Amino acid sequence: MTITSLSVRIPAELKTKLKVQAEKNNHSMNAEIIKRLEDSFTHSPVKAKPSQPDSVELSAKEVARIKMVLKKATKALSKK
């Protein structure tokens, strides 16, 4: 495998999120970005069962985002 460099500009907020996740996963920022990019090419959308007439297809990223929102909502509701 040949390694090459790539310079990109990203919003500061996104860089901060990447840094936090890299630390959480005990990765360097570089390793975190590579993993996320590789995952984006290998993960296929979550497919609903064809027997469900009103079903939709969601990507793994969308499913993860929904889980995060539900987790936050559950946490907020449990505080009340």
NORLINVEN-V918934 format. One record per run of one state. SS is the DSSP state (A for helix, B for strand, O for the rest). FROM is the first residue (numbers start at 1). TO is the last residue. If there is no record, write none. Layout:
BEGIN
SS	FROM	TO
SS	FROM	TO
END
This chain:
BEGIN
O	1	11
A	12	24
O	25	28
A	29	42
O	43	45
B	46	46
O	47	57
B	58	58
O	59	59
A	60	79
O	80	80
END
